[in-house]
Amino acid sequence: MIRIRNFQPADTDDILAIADVQLGEKYITVDDLSACNVIVVEDVELQKCVGFCLSYVGQDGKSYVRTVAVNPDHSGLGIGTVLVAKAVDYLQSIGAKKIMSPLWKHDDIVNSDVIFRRNGFFPVLEIPDYWYADSIAKGYSCPVCGKGCHCTCVMYELAMYN
Ligand SMILES: CC(C)(COP(=O)(O)OP(=O)(O)OC[C@H]1O[C@@H](n2cnc3c(N)ncnc32)[C@H](O)[C@@H]1OP(=O)(O)O)[C@@H](O)C(=O)NCCC(=O)NCCS
């Protein structure tokens, strides 16, 4: 059985371990967890967090789903889709009318395309080298490029009309 809930400090190690494997070593840090709203999925039997989603309102006033990741052992169960849905609920509850999400594209595939489209998002823009400066400044590794990420971001958008 799984449970969707808000982040607790005891989830930190599980989240960082998932992030290192799925998003690249050191891409997500403890500071990111305090700067964002963090929703987690917990496997109740295993008593561990098996997926998470970070969202936030930027200094530009825009709302973002920053990232979502699921433990590979738990993929394909709908966890990623529900995490994005809960992040959208959160951002809407604090007044978001439009939500952006910079999604990772490699080998011409955005592997989270399906879970974002299921939540009403559409691609609006491609940005080459989106993470390059940040990856150098913060020293994280891309799972594809290693140090200095040259991956393209596809910006997805969800607009609410009510
Ligand atoms: C993308 C990710 C969050 C999906 O989590 P999940 O819990 O498996 O997602 P769901 O079960 O809700 O949906 C799975 C759907 O995503 C699609 N999908 C998952 N991985 C995919 C991949 N590598 N390539 C293409 N599509 C993929 C499938 O179409 C699948 O649909 P189906 O179940 O109808 O076959 C997870 O695979 C992950 O952590 N990936 C690495 C990190 C990442 O890319 N994050 C998003 C960018 S920030």
The ligand as a Gaussian input file, in Angstrom:
#p B3LYP/6-31G(d) Opt

LIG

0 1
 C        9.219000       9.828000     -15.217000
 C        8.882000       9.139000     -13.878000
 C        8.702000      10.179000     -12.777000
 C        7.569000       8.349000     -14.072000
 O        7.166000       7.802000     -12.813000
 P        6.126000       6.589000     -12.754000
 O        5.644000       6.451000     -11.367000
 O        6.721000       5.395000     -13.394000
 O        4.976000       7.180000     -13.677000
 P        3.498000       6.619000     -13.894000
 O        3.429000       5.181000     -13.441000
 O        2.540000       7.568000     -13.310000
 O        3.346000       6.719000     -15.470000
 C        4.174000       5.921000     -16.228000
 C        4.074000       6.379000     -17.663000
 O        5.203000       7.187000     -17.961000
 C        5.745000       6.786000     -19.206000
 N        7.175000       6.571000     -18.994000
 C        7.819000       6.250000     -17.857000
 N        9.160000       6.162000     -18.085000
 C        9.321000       6.437000     -19.399000
 C       10.460000       6.473000     -20.244000
 N       11.697000       6.202000     -19.784000
 N       10.282000       6.796000     -21.530000
 C        9.046000       7.039000     -22.020000
 N        7.918000       7.004000     -21.268000
 C        8.080000       6.695000     -19.968000
 C        5.053000       5.519000     -19.650000
 O        4.328000       5.844000     -20.836000
 C        4.075000       5.186000     -18.563000
 O        2.795000       5.059000     -19.075000
 P        2.033000       3.649000     -18.962000
 O        2.029000       3.300000     -17.509000
 O        0.690000       3.911000     -19.526000
 O        2.856000       2.719000     -19.785000
 C        9.981000       8.116000     -13.465000
 O       10.187000       7.202000     -14.518000
 C       11.306000       8.785000     -13.135000
 O       11.588000       9.037000     -11.969000
 N       12.145000       9.046000     -14.175000
 C       13.447000       9.655000     -13.988000
 C       13.345000      11.088000     -13.539000
 C       12.643000      11.969000     -14.546000
 O       12.830000      11.870000     -15.748000
 N       11.823000      12.864000     -14.000000
 C       11.025000      13.806000     -14.779000
 C       11.807000      15.012000     -15.193000
 S       12.004000      16.148000     -13.886000

